[in-house]
Amino acid sequence: MASALEQVLDALIENALQHGAGTVALRARATHGALAIDVDDEGTGIAATDQIFDHGVSYGGGSGIGLAFAQQLTADQGGRLLLARRQPSTRFTLIFPSTPSPGGIRIR
């Protein structure tokens, strides 16, 4: 199941490198019985009208599969993938419960 977390982080980092700008920063923190991982970049952000988690939707010439896949894979593992900040730069937050869910990821 750790590979699911790795796949989601790969998708988020690749998205930041391709569509963001500047430094890509990851920060992990414990919060309310969960592990939260923030992925930030220094780009110009995402417009309020952009539906970035919709399958097949791309605003930067990509396939529109990466973020939709990452969000679904996260949900399948009992977690959540959120667009935590659109402006002035982008922050995605990946949240996994620190207690295992049936068939989910175990984080200690």
LOROLO-675898 format. One record per atom (N, C-alpha, C, CB): residue in one letter; atom name; x, y, z. Coordinates in nm, 3 decimals. Atoms other than C-alpha are relative to their C-alpha. Glycine has a CB too. Layout:
BEGIN
residu/atome/c1/c2/c3
a/CA/X/Y/Z
...
END
This chain:
BEGIN
residu/atome/c1/c2/c3
m/N/0.081/-0.120/0.000
m/CA/0.000/0.000/0.000
m/C/0.085/0.127/0.000
m/CB/-0.092/0.000/0.120
a/N/-0.088/-0.116/0.004
a/CA/0.298/0.229/0.043
a/C/0.020/0.047/-0.143
a/CB/0.135/-0.032/0.064
s/N/-0.018/-0.040/0.140
s/CA/0.328/0.223/-0.335
s/C/-0.112/0.094/-0.045
s/CB/0.004/-0.124/-0.090
a/N/0.109/-0.093/0.035
a/CA/-0.012/0.398/-0.357
a/C/0.038/0.141/0.044
a/CB/-0.134/-0.043/0.067
l/N/-0.044/-0.130/-0.049
l/CA/0.123/0.682/-0.144
l/C/0.111/0.055/-0.090
l/CB/0.049/-0.011/0.147
e/N/-0.108/-0.042/0.089
e/CA/0.435/0.694/-0.361
e/C/-0.055/0.046/-0.135
e/CB/0.100/-0.113/-0.020
q/N/0.058/-0.037/0.129
q/CA/0.224/0.706/-0.679
q/C/-0.070/0.135/0.008
q/CB/-0.099/-0.106/-0.047
v/N/0.069/-0.128/-0.017
v/CA/0.013/0.992/-0.546
v/C/0.101/0.113/0.014
v/CB/-0.094/-0.004/0.122
l/N/-0.102/-0.104/-0.016
l/CA/0.318/1.189/-0.434
l/C/0.073/0.025/-0.132
l/CB/0.101/-0.040/0.109
d/N/-0.063/-0.016/0.132
d/CA/0.483/1.124/-0.773
d/C/-0.087/0.087/-0.091
d/CB/0.024/-0.136/-0.066
a/N/0.092/-0.077/0.085
a/CA/0.173/1.262/-0.950
a/C/-0.003/0.147/0.042
a/CB/-0.142/-0.059/0.006
l/N/0.004/-0.138/-0.049
l/CA/0.165/1.572/-0.728
l/C/0.130/0.074/-0.029
l/CB/-0.028/0.001/0.150
i/N/-0.129/-0.064/0.028
i/CA/0.535/1.642/-0.767
i/C/0.017/0.025/-0.149
i/CB/0.116/-0.088/0.052
e/N/-0.008/-0.017/0.145
e/CA/0.523/1.587/-1.143
e/C/-0.090/0.116/-0.044
e/CB/-0.039/-0.130/-0.073
n/N/0.093/-0.108/0.033
n/CA/0.221/1.820/-1.164
n/C/0.062/0.136/0.036
n/CB/-0.134/-0.020/0.074
a/N/-0.063/-0.125/-0.043
a/CA/0.407/2.090/-0.967
a/C/0.117/0.037/-0.090
a/CB/0.048/-0.011/0.144
l/N/-0.114/-0.027/0.087
l/CA/0.717/2.056/-1.184
l/C/-0.043/0.043/-0.139
l/CB/0.089/-0.123/-0.009
q/N/0.045/-0.031/0.137
q/CA/0.522/2.069/-1.512
q/C/-0.084/0.127/-0.008
q/CB/-0.079/-0.116/-0.055
h/N/0.098/-0.109/0.010
h/CA/0.256/2.327/-1.430
h/C/0.022/0.112/0.099
h/CB/-0.137/-0.055/0.020
g/N/-0.032/-0.103/-0.098
g/CA/0.396/2.520/-1.135
g/C/0.128/0.071/-0.040
g/CB/0.014/-0.060/0.141
a/N/-0.126/-0.069/0.025
a/CA/0.718/2.715/-1.099
a/C/0.079/0.002/0.130
a/CB/-0.023/0.145/-0.053
g/N/-0.085/-0.016/-0.117
g/CA/1.010/2.762/-0.866
g/C/0.022/-0.130/0.075
g/CB/-0.059/0.102/0.093
t/N/-0.028/0.113/-0.087
t/CA/1.080/2.532/-0.575
t/C/-0.128/-0.078/0.029
t/CB/0.063/0.048/0.131
v/N/0.108/0.088/-0.043
v/CA/0.857/2.234/-0.503
v/C/0.036/-0.046/0.141
v/CB/-0.021/-0.123/-0.100
a/N/-0.028/0.034/-0.139
a/CA/0.833/2.180/-0.127
a/C/-0.103/-0.099/0.052
a/CB/0.000/0.126/0.088
l/N/0.087/0.097/-0.066
l/CA/0.691/1.885/0.066
l/C/0.015/0.017/0.150
l/CB/0.034/-0.147/-0.043
r/N/-0.002/-0.012/-0.146
r/CA/0.595/1.906/0.432
r/C/-0.099/-0.102/0.054
r/CB/-0.036/0.145/0.047
a/N/0.087/0.098/-0.065
a/CA/0.456/1.622/0.643
a/C/-0.026/0.046/0.143
a/CB/0.063/-0.143/-0.002
r/N/0.036/-0.040/-0.136
r/CA/0.270/1.684/0.968
r/C/-0.111/-0.090/0.050
r/CB/-0.044/0.149/0.006
a/N/0.109/0.074/-0.063
a/CA/0.048/1.501/1.212
a/C/-0.112/0.099/0.031
a/CB/0.047/-0.073/0.129
t/N/0.114/-0.087/-0.027
t/CA/-0.300/1.647/1.242
t/C/-0.125/-0.081/0.027
t/CB/-0.023/0.096/-0.117
h/N/0.128/0.061/-0.036
h/CA/-0.612/1.522/1.420
h/C/-0.012/-0.147/-0.039
h/CB/-0.111/0.077/-0.066
g/N/0.007/0.143/0.028
g/CA/-0.535/1.151/1.397
g/C/0.032/-0.038/-0.143
g/CB/-0.133/-0.050/0.033
a/N/-0.032/0.027/0.140
a/CA/-0.403/1.173/1.042
a/C/0.140/0.052/-0.031
a/CB/-0.104/0.065/-0.094
l/N/-0.124/-0.053/0.054
l/CA/-0.087/1.230/0.845
l/C/-0.039/0.089/-0.118
l/CB/0.098/-0.115/-0.043
a/N/0.025/-0.093/0.110
a/CA/-0.103/1.536/0.619
a/C/0.133/0.031/-0.068
a/CB/-0.069/0.131/0.051
i/N/-0.118/-0.034/0.078
i/CA/0.148/1.595/0.342
i/C/-0.039/0.112/-0.095
i/CB/0.057/-0.124/-0.078
d/N/0.024/-0.115/0.087
d/CA/0.151/1.937/0.174
d/C/0.103/0.000/-0.112
d/CB/0.005/0.133/0.080
v/N/-0.088/-0.015/0.115
v/CA/0.297/1.980/-0.174
v/C/-0.026/0.140/-0.056
v/CB/-0.025/-0.113/-0.110
d/N/0.010/-0.140/0.043
d/CA/0.363/2.346/-0.261
d/C/0.093/0.026/-0.117
d/CB/0.033/0.095/0.118
d/N/-0.093/-0.053/0.099
d/CA/0.511/2.520/-0.561
d/C/-0.012/0.151/0.002
d/CB/-0.027/-0.057/-0.142
e/N/-0.004/-0.146/0.000
e/CA/0.588/2.885/-0.635
e/C/-0.059/0.061/-0.126
e/CB/0.142/0.048/0.017
g/N/0.062/-0.049/0.124
g/CA/0.381/2.919/-0.951
g/C/-0.105/0.107/0.028
g/CB/-0.063/-0.115/-0.076
t/N/0.099/-0.108/-0.010
t/CA/0.102/3.167/-1.016
t/C/-0.134/-0.048/0.054
t/CB/-0.020/0.063/-0.136
g/N/0.124/0.051/-0.057
g/CA/-0.169/2.940/-0.876
g/C/-0.093/-0.056/-0.104
g/CB/-0.069/0.109/0.076
i/N/0.102/0.064/0.084
i/CA/-0.485/2.788/-1.017
i/C/-0.125/0.086/0.005
i/CB/-0.030/-0.146/0.048
a/N/0.121/-0.082/0.007
a/CA/-0.787/2.985/-1.135
a/C/-0.117/-0.067/0.071
a/CB/-0.037/0.029/-0.146
a/N/0.115/0.051/-0.075
a/CA/-1.106/2.946/-0.932
a/C/-0.093/-0.084/-0.087
a/CB/-0.078/0.116/0.061
t/N/0.090/0.073/0.090
t/CA/-1.288/2.812/-1.238
t/C/0.059/-0.132/-0.050
t/CB/-0.035/0.087/-0.117
d/N/-0.065/0.121/0.048
d/CA/-1.036/2.535/-1.311
d/C/-0.045/-0.122/0.081
d/CB/0.153/0.014/0.007
q/N/0.047/0.125/-0.062
q/CA/-1.180/2.189/-1.237
q/C/0.110/-0.105/-0.013
q/CB/-0.133/-0.050/-0.067
i/N/-0.123/0.077/0.020
i/CA/-0.842/2.023/-1.194
i/C/-0.011/-0.149/0.033
i/CB/0.107/0.059/0.081
f/N/0.014/0.141/-0.036
f/CA/-0.967/1.693/-1.046
f/C/-0.094/-0.075/-0.094
f/CB/-0.050/-0.012/0.141
d/N/0.087/0.067/0.096
d/CA/-1.205/1.619/-1.335
d/C/0.084/-0.079/-0.099
d/CB/-0.090/0.102/-0.073
h/N/-0.072/0.088/0.093
h/CA/-1.085/1.326/-1.548
h/C/-0.005/0.059/-0.141
h/CB/-0.060/-0.143/0.002
g/N/-0.008/-0.049/0.137
g/CA/-0.967/1.441/-1.889
g/C/0.009/0.149/-0.014
g/CB/-0.117/-0.047/-0.074
v/N/-0.008/-0.145/0.004
v/CA/-0.951/1.809/-1.796
v/C/0.145/0.041/0.024
v/CB/-0.095/0.066/0.104
s/N/-0.137/-0.048/-0.014
s/CA/-0.612/1.978/-1.850
s/C/0.005/0.146/-0.040
s/CB/0.097/-0.085/-0.086
y/N/-0.017/-0.142/0.031
y/CA/-0.517/2.343/-1.843
y/C/0.142/0.032/-0.044
y/CB/-0.038/0.085/0.121
g/N/-0.139/-0.024/0.036
g/CA/-0.153/2.297/-1.928
g/C/0.052/-0.094/-0.106
g/CB/0.086/-0.009/0.120
g/N/-0.044/0.087/0.107
g/CA/-0.145/2.058/-2.220
g/C/0.022/-0.144/0.039
g/CB/0.122/0.053/-0.057
g/N/-0.016/0.139/-0.042
g/CA/-0.139/1.738/-2.015
g/C/-0.120/-0.085/-0.040
g/CB/0.022/-0.008/0.151
s/N/0.108/0.093/0.035
s/CA/-0.370/1.438/-2.040
s/C/-0.124/0.019/0.086
s/CB/0.048/-0.142/0.014
g/N/0.114/-0.017/-0.089
g/CA/-0.594/1.541/-1.750
g/C/-0.030/-0.126/0.080
g/CB/-0.123/0.040/-0.079
i/N/0.019/0.126/-0.073
i/CA/-0.547/1.200/-1.591
i/C/0.069/0.004/0.136
i/CB/0.053/-0.118/-0.083
g/N/-0.084/0.005/-0.119
g/CA/-0.280/1.264/-1.325
g/C/-0.069/0.036/0.130
g/CB/0.114/0.088/-0.018
l/N/0.062/-0.042/-0.125
l/CA/-0.471/1.459/-1.062
l/C/-0.129/-0.077/0.028
l/CB/-0.030/0.149/-0.003
a/N/0.121/0.080/-0.020
a/CA/-0.796/1.269/-1.118
a/C/0.037/-0.138/0.054
a/CB/-0.080/-0.014/-0.133
f/N/-0.048/0.131/-0.046
f/CA/-0.607/0.941/-1.076
f/C/0.050/0.009/0.144
f/CB/0.112/-0.052/-0.093
a/N/-0.055/-0.016/-0.134
a/CA/-0.423/1.068/-0.768
a/C/-0.111/0.016/0.104
a/CB/0.094/0.121/0.006
q/N/0.110/-0.019/-0.094
q/CA/-0.746/1.180/-0.602
q/C/-0.078/-0.130/0.021
q/CB/-0.095/0.111/-0.050
q/N/0.073/0.126/-0.012
q/CA/-0.922/0.850/-0.676
q/C/0.082/-0.104/0.076
q/CB/-0.038/-0.054/-0.138
l/N/-0.087/0.095/-0.070
l/CA/-0.626/0.640/-0.561
l/C/0.007/0.032/0.148
l/CB/0.140/0.000/-0.062
t/N/-0.001/-0.042/-0.140
t/CA/-0.609/0.840/-0.239
t/C/-0.129/-0.041/0.069
t/CB/0.021/0.153/0.012
a/N/0.130/0.037/-0.057
a/CA/-0.981/0.788/-0.176
a/C/-0.011/-0.151/0.017
a/CB/-0.115/0.052/-0.088
d/N/0.003/0.146/-0.007
d/CA/-0.945/0.416/-0.249
d/C/0.079/-0.052/0.120
d/CB/0.055/-0.061/-0.128
q/N/-0.083/0.040/-0.113
q/CA/-0.685/0.401/0.029
q/C/-0.050/0.059/0.133
q/CB/0.145/0.042/-0.024
g/N/0.057/-0.055/-0.122
g/CA/-0.908/0.580/0.282
g/C/0.045/0.140/0.033
g/CB/0.032/-0.088/0.114
g/N/-0.049/-0.135/-0.023
g/CA/-0.750/0.922/0.241
g/C/-0.075/0.104/-0.082
g/CB/0.147/0.008/-0.031
r/N/0.058/-0.111/0.077
r/CA/-0.830/1.258/0.085
r/C/0.113/0.080/-0.065
r/CB/-0.088/0.092/0.089
l/N/-0.091/-0.090/0.069
l/CA/-0.649/1.473/-0.169
l/C/-0.077/0.128/-0.026
l/CB/0.056/-0.063/-0.133
l/N/0.069/-0.129/0.008
l/CA/-0.743/1.840/-0.150
l/C/0.087/0.104/-0.068
l/CB/-0.040/0.047/0.139
l/N/-0.067/-0.121/0.045
l/CA/-0.651/2.156/-0.331
l/C/-0.015/0.098/0.115
l/CB/-0.060/0.056/-0.137
a/N/0.008/-0.079/-0.122
a/CA/-0.572/2.344/-0.011
a/C/0.015/0.149/-0.025
a/CB/0.105/-0.047/0.099
r/N/-0.017/-0.143/0.031
r/CA/-0.467/2.672/-0.174
r/C/0.015/0.015/-0.151
r/CB/0.124/0.060/0.074
r/N/-0.006/-0.030/0.144
r/CA/-0.526/2.805/-0.526
r/C/0.094/0.116/-0.029
r/CB/-0.140/0.031/-0.054
q/N/-0.074/-0.124/0.024
q/CA/-0.359/3.148/-0.497
q/C/0.067/0.044/0.130
q/CB/-0.095/0.111/-0.054
p/N/-0.075/-0.046/0.116
p/CA/-0.107/3.306/-0.482
p/C/0.083/-0.109/-0.065
p/CB/0.090/0.115/0.039
s/N/-0.067/0.117/0.057
s/CA/0.066/2.972/-0.531
s/C/-0.078/-0.123/0.043
s/CB/0.152/-0.009/0.046
t/N/0.081/0.120/-0.019
t/CA/-0.066/2.618/-0.530
t/C/0.050/-0.084/0.117
t/CB/0.000/-0.083/-0.127
r/N/-0.032/0.098/-0.103
r/CA/-0.080/2.383/-0.233
r/C/-0.104/-0.113/-0.008
r/CB/0.002/0.064/0.142
f/N/0.083/0.119/-0.012
f/CA/-0.217/2.029/-0.248
f/C/0.029/-0.061/0.136
f/CB/0.028/-0.102/-0.116
t/N/-0.018/0.068/-0.127
t/CA/-0.274/1.847/0.080
t/C/-0.056/-0.141/-0.013
t/CB/-0.070/0.077/0.115
l/N/0.032/0.142/0.002
l/CA/-0.277/1.469/0.098
l/C/-0.019/-0.043/0.145
l/CB/0.113/-0.084/-0.073
i/N/0.031/0.038/-0.138
i/CA/-0.442/1.331/0.414
i/C/-0.032/-0.149/0.006
i/CB/-0.118/0.083/0.055
f/N/0.025/0.142/-0.026
f/CA/-0.426/0.971/0.533
f/C/-0.024/-0.019/0.148
f/CB/0.118/-0.088/-0.049
p/N/0.022/0.028/-0.142
p/CA/-0.574/0.845/0.861
p/C/0.121/-0.073/0.058
p/CB/-0.129/-0.084/0.020
s/N/-0.115/0.066/-0.062
s/CA/-0.305/0.737/1.105
s/C/-0.035/-0.139/0.050
s/CB/0.054/0.084/0.114
t/N/0.042/0.136/-0.031
t/CA/-0.511/0.430/1.191
t/C/-0.045/-0.065/-0.130
t/CB/-0.115/-0.003/0.107
p/N/0.032/0.062/0.129
p/CA/-0.559/0.177/0.914
p/C/-0.150/-0.013/-0.022
p/CB/0.065/-0.137/-0.009
s/N/0.137/0.027/0.040
s/CA/-0.885/0.161/0.729
s/C/0.001/-0.136/-0.070
s/CB/-0.058/0.113/-0.093
p/N/0.002/0.132/0.066
p/CA/-1.001/-0.172/0.580
p/C/0.063/0.009/-0.138
p/CB/-0.145/-0.053/-0.011
g/N/-0.068/0.000/0.129
g/CA/-0.763/-0.238/0.293
g/C/0.080/0.125/-0.027
g/CB/-0.099/-0.019/-0.108
g/N/-0.067/-0.128/0.022
g/CA/-0.599/0.103/0.344
g/C/0.146/-0.002/0.039
g/CB/-0.070/0.108/0.076
i/N/-0.141/-0.017/-0.031
i/CA/-0.253/0.234/0.413
i/C/0.018/0.010/0.151
i/CB/0.057/0.126/-0.070
r/N/-0.033/-0.008/-0.143
r/CA/-0.101/0.184/0.757
r/C/0.117/0.098/0.014
r/CB/0.038/-0.142/0.058
i/N/-0.103/-0.101/-0.023
i/CA/0.097/0.488/0.871
i/C/0.028/0.004/0.149
i/CB/-0.044/0.141/-0.052
r/N/-0.038/-0.001/-0.143
r/CA/0.291/0.485/1.197
r/C/0.086/0.118/0.029
r/CB/0.074/-0.128/0.041
END
